[in-house]
Amino acid sequence: MQEDIDSLQASQAMQTLQTRRQKRAEENLDTSPGQSQANRPSRGPLGALLRDGTFRLIHIPLNLYANFLQPILQVLLPQGGDDSLAHEAEGLSIDNKHGFLNISITPVEVSVVCHSNWARNVFEPVIKHLPSSLSKSVTISKDSYLILSVISAGMDAGSRVMDLTSPLALAGVPIFFITTYYSDFILVPSKDRQTVVQVLLARNFEFDKDESAFVSPGAMSHVRGKSQGSDPPSTPPPSNVAELQVRTFELLKKRNVVPYISPCLSLVLCSGRSSSQLIDYSSRPLMSRHTSMNGHRRSWLDNVDTKLYTSLISVLAKQPRFLSITLAQEDPPSLLLDKEYLGVFGDSLVGDTEGDLVPIFLDLVNLPLEATGIVSGVAGKLISEMGMEATGVSSELSYLSTARAGAVILSSEQSRIALEVLKPLLSKE
């Protein structure tokens, strides 16, 4: 009986979030081409939702991109009507959408965040078929991660990054942070679920009465512990943000992390068009994953913008210098894209396609996944040193975590200033 109640509450929670996200998607239809990231569709009350399922982080060296193009496309284009994908489809919704997926190709690496089933059934077989000398360079995180979807009201981008990451860092929770056109997503170790919920509740994040089904005490059976193969922290977590920043930069300097800007790389943050004008399966009676109303097998093509996905395939086939795609069940696809490829997408994108964002890369290959405070420490230092809050520049700041790297993303002018702030902080001279 209790399982039925929990299942009903979870379903109601998802419907609540879907309603909020749908309103934002409808606003997206009216987005003018010049809309900036700072003016993303307005958000609901400050809150958070732990999404269903567990996820893995996959690191792929750039020189092996061609070996993994097929599995990347297979994950990006999950064909729920194919019985051969029955195991992988466990990570999909009834209309064959990913609960969460991020594929990022950067100058540092190829990084994938996908449901654990997809990592096991799609990527692991490819890794096993590689020569041992190459397979060792590809990694799938041993620990699983949860996805925390954040809804924040009236907060600029810099404030979101700080308010979401600082309390977790101070609690010693390692995180990965992904800013998209619609939402902010935080990856936290599954074992730290209880700690995460307690920290955010203490900071006045709201898990409303429906969404609490995802964080109820009965569901939080995980206890905190060290991840596989890692050592326990040698020192306690920092006591305040200032100490956190000091420790962060000491660690980065010790591990020889040097910030840099990739020459002639300019990005735009934009979105695919809302699927609300396509067939809405959510309003129809519950059916088999494989069968449509007329009895024919349904395809993922029935509920996506095929022009957008054709453009994505075209760009991925070229091994782009930078492309980050995020799919979340309630949102249209979000893209952080090298402006060089805008022409491929035509009118299938909305948002600030005239933008000029420049990422500052931090190659974190020498840091363990358990390292804490990187996002908060770096972002917080930039906000304070550059006076971002006073000047309003913090509204421009966003962050992209990948498996082995991080990228602070600002306007081209502010990125150059930020780089000059970071360089002396990380110099050993």
Secondary structure, 3 states (H helix, E strand, C coil): CHHHHHHHHHHHHHHHHHHHHHHHHHHHCCCCCCCCHHHCCCCCCCEEEECCCCEEEEEECHHHHHHHHHHHHHHHCCCCCCHHHCCHHHHECCCCCECEEEEEECCCCEEEEEEHHHHHHHHHHHHHCCCHHHHCCCEECCCCEEEEEEECCCCCHHHHHHHHHHHHHHCCCCCEEEECCCCEEEEEEHHHHHHHHHHHHHCCCECCCCHHHHCCHHHCCCCCCCCCCCCCCCCCCCCCHHHHHHHHHHHHHHCCCCCEECCCCCEEEEEECCHHHCCCHHHCCCCCCCECCCCCECCHHHHCCHHHHHHHHHHHCCCCCCEEEEEECCCCCEEEEEHHHHHHHHHHEEECCCCCEEEEEEECCCCCCCCCCHHHHHHHHHHHHCCHHHHCHHHHCEEEECCCEEEEEEEHHHHHHHHHHHHHHHCCC
